[in-house]
Amino acid sequence: MYTATSRSPLSRHTRYMRIAMEDAGMFANPIARIVGSLIAIGTVIGIYFFQFYRVNPHGVIAWPWITAIAVIAAVVVFIITPYVTVKPYVWMREKIRGAAASDLIAAAIGLTIGLIISALLAIPLASLPELLGRLLPFVGAVLFGYLGVMIAVLRKNDITHLFQSAWTRRAREREEERERERKERDKERENEKSPNGYVPVTQILLDTSTIIDGRIADISQTGFITGTLVVPRFVLNELQRIADSADTMRRNRGRRGLEILNRLQKDATVPIEIVDTDIEGIADVDGKLVKMAKNEQCPIITNDFNLNRVAELQGVKVLNINELANAIKPVLLPGEDIHIKIMQDGKELGQGVGYLDDGTMIVVENGRQYMNMTIEVTVTRVLQTVAGRMIFAHPKQSSTIISPAPSSSKQK
């Protein structure tokens, strides 16, 4: 059974507020009555002194009559004052307290529009005869203000839907316009293609690792790079931080990168440009570089494995110098014979390791016995890895052994 003790805290709070407001109204009613009566008495006395006594001193009304009129006015005002002051205020406060915020906003907008319309109509209405010219503008302001409030509150959903439809239609038109512009740019890019489908590259972004590596300077002089090499300001700032590092190795790498940039700027084969473009919201340099390449639709030259994979996942074209170096290495096929110097032990028992001039590692089975000797070997297989190529071979049975020349100390 639901009792008064099981009421929710919200209902109890509402009941307490209502009781408090009723108490405040009971306290305000006597004050309003007294103040209204005093104002009525003062008004009667003021009219008597300033209207009758000064304008027509001989026709002054006797004091008893003035007192009677003042008392009657005070009694009438004492009775009606709460109904024209306190009660309308309490009623309006209750309405405002219970109204939704959307209703209040709609009412304010409707009142403003109604008053603007009444102000426009007041200009011709003021030219009417004296009584109508004074009364009708006021009536118009009250009428159109009320109509504006009521129409705005009652039809707020329709008005909101109307504005939302206009806003949605405008947003859709802007989206369609951007889509048309994108298609036009794609069509222009397609038109710029040569008959073989090649799109000329105008800009190529340089990574920090590529600049420090230094091989980009030699590659640019060969003429294989077409376009402008672009170094973003954040890449140059990273180079400067590396060059100012306390670690000797990092400091030397940073200074080497700055020297390579200086060399590229002096070389007239490929133009180089330093841009101040920055990417907001991304902290790391690699992320900024990938985002910039995606926005500008240009490739990145790098030899960083991680940056290579991240850029490929985001659809950015990458020109990897390591892959280029592996591609231009001499091709060795199984069965070919080469001369190699065994320089160190391999991982497996009896293996020897040698290197070609380009740094390719050759693992020679049973080659440990030929340490520090140049022998002829036969290639058995070639293994391509991310780090490069690895060639496996074994000594040729009728191999020629070239012993190392004896040192001058041993000859003595």
MONORNOR-V423306 format. One record per pair of residues at least 24 apart in sequence whose ideal C-beta (glycine too) atoms are under 10 Angstrom apart, sorted by the first residue. I is the first residue (numbers start at 0). J is the second residue. Records with the same first field share a line. If there is no record, write none. Layout:
I = J, J
//
This chain:
16 = 96
17 = 93
20 = 89, 92, 93, 96
21 = 89
23 = 85, 89
24 = 81, 85, 86, 88, 89
25 = 85
26 = 85
27 = 81, 84, 85, 86, 88, 89
28 = 80, 81, 82, 84, 85, 86
29 = 77, 80, 81, 85
30 = 80, 81, 84, 85
31 = 76, 77, 80, 81, 82, 83, 84, 85, 86, 88
32 = 73, 76, 77, 78, 79, 80, 81, 84, 85
33 = 73, 77, 80
34 = 76, 77, 80, 84
35 = 72, 73, 75, 76, 77, 78, 79, 80, 81, 83, 84
36 = 69, 70, 72, 73, 74, 75, 76, 77, 78, 80
37 = 73, 76, 77
38 = 72, 73, 76, 80
39 = 68, 69, 70, 71, 72, 73, 74, 75, 76, 77, 80
40 = 66, 68, 69, 70, 72, 73, 76
41 = 69, 72, 73
42 = 69, 72, 73, 76
43 = 67, 68, 69, 70, 71, 72, 73
44 = 68, 69
98 = 152
99 = 152, 155
101 = 152, 155, 156, 159
102 = 148, 151, 152, 153, 155
103 = 152
104 = 151, 152, 155
105 = 147, 148, 150, 151, 152, 153, 154, 155, 156, 158, 159
106 = 147, 148, 149, 151, 152, 155
107 = 147, 148, 151
108 = 147, 148, 151, 152, 155, 158
109 = 143, 144, 145, 146, 147, 148, 149, 150, 151, 152, 153, 154, 155, 158
110 = 143, 144, 145, 146, 147, 148, 151
111 = 144, 147, 148, 151
112 = 143, 144, 146, 147, 148, 150, 151
113 = 139, 140, 141, 142, 143, 144, 145, 146, 147, 148, 149, 150, 151
114 = 139, 140, 141, 143, 144, 147
115 = 143, 144, 147
116 = 140, 142, 143, 144, 146, 147
117 = 141, 142, 143, 144, 146, 147
118 = 143
119 = 143
184 = 296
188 = 296
198 = 296
199 = 225, 226
200 = 224, 225, 226, 227, 296, 297, 298, 316, 318
201 = 225, 226, 227, 229, 295, 296, 297
202 = 226, 227, 228, 229, 272, 274, 291, 292, 295, 296, 297, 298
203 = 227, 228, 229, 269, 271, 292, 297, 298, 299, 300, 316, 318
204 = 228, 229, 230, 231, 234, 274, 288, 289, 291, 292, 295, 297, 298, 299, 300, 301, 310, 315, 317, 318
205 = 229, 230, 231, 234, 235, 256, 259, 260, 263, 271, 273, 288, 299, 300, 301
206 = 230, 231, 234, 237, 284, 285, 288, 299, 300, 301, 302, 303, 306, 307, 310, 317, 318, 320
207 = 233, 234, 235, 236, 237, 238, 240, 241, 252, 253, 256, 284, 285, 288, 301, 303, 306
208 = 252, 256, 285, 300, 301, 302, 303, 304, 305, 306, 320
209 = 234, 256, 259, 299, 300, 301, 302, 303, 306, 318, 319, 320
210 = 234, 235, 237, 238, 252, 253, 255, 256, 257, 258, 259, 260, 263, 300, 301
211 = 238, 241, 249, 251, 252, 253, 254, 255, 256, 257, 258, 259, 302
212 = 252, 255, 256, 259, 300, 301, 302, 303, 320, 321
213 = 255, 256, 258, 259, 262, 320
214 = 259, 302, 320, 321, 323, 324
215 = 259, 260, 262, 263, 269, 271, 300, 301, 302, 318, 320
216 = 258, 259, 260, 261, 262, 263, 265, 266, 268, 269
217 = 262
218 = 269, 300, 318, 320, 323, 324
219 = 262, 263, 266, 268, 269, 270, 271, 300
220 = 262, 263, 266, 268, 269
221 = 268, 269
222 = 268, 269
223 = 269, 323
224 = 268, 269, 300, 318
225 = 269
226 = 269, 270, 297, 298
227 = 269, 270, 271, 272, 274, 297
228 = 260, 263, 264, 269, 270, 271, 272, 273, 300
229 = 270, 271, 272, 273, 274, 276, 291, 292, 295, 297, 299, 300
230 = 260, 263, 264, 271, 272, 273, 274
231 = 272, 273, 274, 275, 276, 277, 278, 284, 287, 288, 291, 292
232 = 273, 274, 275, 276, 277
233 = 274, 275, 276, 277, 278, 281, 283, 284, 287, 288, 291
234 = 260, 273, 274, 284, 285, 287, 288, 291
235 = 260, 273, 274, 275
236 = 277, 284
237 = 283, 284, 285, 287
238 = 284
240 = 284
285 = 309, 310
286 = 313
288 = 315
289 = 313, 314, 315, 317
290 = 315
291 = 315
292 = 316, 317
304 = 385, 386
307 = 385
321 = 385, 386, 387
322 = 385, 387
324 = 357, 358, 387
325 = 357, 359, 383, 384, 385, 386, 387, 388
327 = 357
328 = 355, 356, 357, 358, 359, 387, 388
329 = 355, 356, 357, 359, 388
330 = 381, 388
331 = 355, 359, 361, 378, 381, 388, 390, 392
332 = 378, 380, 381
333 = 377, 378, 379, 380, 381, 390, 391, 392
334 = 377, 378, 379
335 = 376, 377, 378, 381, 390, 392
336 = 375, 376, 377, 378, 392, 395, 398
337 = 361, 374, 375, 376, 377, 378, 390, 392, 395
338 = 373, 374, 375, 376, 395, 398, 399, 401
339 = 363, 366, 369, 372, 373, 374, 375, 376, 378, 390, 392, 394
340 = 369, 370, 371, 372, 373, 374, 401, 403
341 = 366, 367, 368, 369, 370, 371, 372, 373, 374, 376, 394
342 = 370, 371, 372
343 = 367, 370, 371
344 = 370
350 = 391
351 = 376, 392, 394
353 = 390, 392
354 = 390
355 = 388, 390
357 = 387, 388
358 = 387, 388
359 = 387, 388, 389, 390
360 = 386, 387, 388, 389, 390, 391
361 = 388, 389, 390, 391, 392
362 = 389, 390, 391, 392, 393
363 = 390, 391, 392, 393, 394
364 = 391, 392, 393, 394
365 = 393, 394
366 = 392, 393, 394
368 = 394
369 = 394, 398, 400, 402
371 = 402, 403
372 = 398, 400, 401, 402, 403
373 = 398, 399, 400, 401, 402, 403
374 = 398, 399, 400, 401
375 = 399, 400, 401
//
